[in-house]
Amino acid sequence: MPATVSDLIVGGFGLISVISGFFGLIYPEMILEIMHLTVVDRSVRQSADYTITFLICLSIASFNIGLYYLIAVWYRWKKFYKLTVMFRFLTFFVLALTIANNSLPKCLIAVAV
């Protein structure tokens, strides 16, 4: 059970990841709606448009990593916490640079944070 601030932060991130992954599996378009991106109805998508497939895969990954985080909190696996901090910084910098390079829309900065 969470006992420290780091437990609460890692657990909160894990819970958000599990919830967003779960709802993304049920309704993948929700991911686009949350990021304020245009949602195109599935019936008008091109046959080679794999947006929904990608969002479902993203949701599976989100659900899984969220479970890893929650399990790490449950067992108070502090080494996992330290490892994830490095990857959170890496994720932030890569996404921020990609947005600054105009390769991604600015609304995705929330993903980096």
Buried (B, 14 or more C-beta within 10 A) or exposed (E): EBEEEBBEBBBEBBBEBBEBBEBBBEEBBBBBEBEEBEEBEEEEEEEEEEBBEEBBEBBEEBBEBBBBBBEBBEEBBEEBBEEBEEEEEEBBEEBBEEBEEEEBEEEBBEEBE
